[in-house]
Amino acid sequence: MEALGSKKLMLNCKEATKLVVIKEFEKLSFKQFIALKFHLLVCKVCALFEKQSLELNKELKKIEEEKTFVLSLEKKEEIKKLLNELK
Amino acid sequence: MQNTLSPDKWITNYADYLFSYAIYRINDREQAEDLVQETFLSAYKSREQYQGNANEKTWLTSILKNKIIDLYRKKSRTSKVVITESDYGYFFNEEGGSHWNNLTAPKAMPISGLESLQQKELNQIIDQCMELLPSTWNQVSKMKLIDDEKTETICKAFDITPSNFWVIMHRAKLQLRDCIEKKSEIA
């Protein structure tokens, strides 16, 4: 982050997309915020990246919730046995 | 309302849930099985400390989560996570001022809000692409994107600096997005 926009107001797409990713979780400095805002206004590709990145975050959470695995019966019995031994 | 523990029902109620939670985050069936076992055992041993503030499921999950973080920490001690600022060349034209390469610049594509069958297919692609990330990137991103973990916690678990963390997040997101686009074009 330190390499980004300390002096300049013009970001390239590599820097802009990095700020897009950071902005999803952290507050940008005022300069970074303005520089990104300006970049996204003129660069439709990075603006698209921003939109898709946010959509992806949402979808990833849903995917995780829906993903289910079943622990084998053998392992369940084994754990039950071990728990009983503690009693 | 005070929550209580019912260890006799733990396996029936939570074994599959905890197993799914673990396997999604460490991508290793055997290790996931062991972690679930350890979770139940140490939960049972520390049941006296249960305050009843969180419900049983949340409490068990937090024990498992700590064990997963311990595992990451152990792994990062034996194999250091190496991050380089280079290799952005696939996405950005470094000589030309680091703007998008024509071939890898994002194209418009649907990601959410599709009709359910299509969304299901797309989510399979998203999931596959997630698993194609290098394993540390995969785990770091999941901790942030799925678990909303603090950056500091993640950095400690993987023994990386915050600036390395953001490089990983940036690279992972670029690669994930690109993979989804390329795979949906074929599908």
Interface residues (C-beta under 8 A of the other chain):
Chain A: M1 E2 N12 C13 K14 E15 T17 K18 V21 I22 F25 E26 V45 C46 L48 F49 Q52 S53 E55 L56 N57 K58 E59 L60 K61 K62 I63 E64 E66 K67 T68 F69 V70 L71 S72 K75 K76 E78 I79 K80 L82 L83 L86
Chain B: P7 W10 I11 A15 D16 Y17 L18 F19 S20 I23 Y24 A32 E33 V36 Q37 F40 L41 Y44 K45 Y88 F91 F92 G97 S98 H99 W100 A105 P106 K107 A108 M109 I111 S112 N123 I126 D127 M130 K142 K144 L145 I146 T151 P162 S163 W166 V167 M169 H170 K173 L174 L176 R177 I180
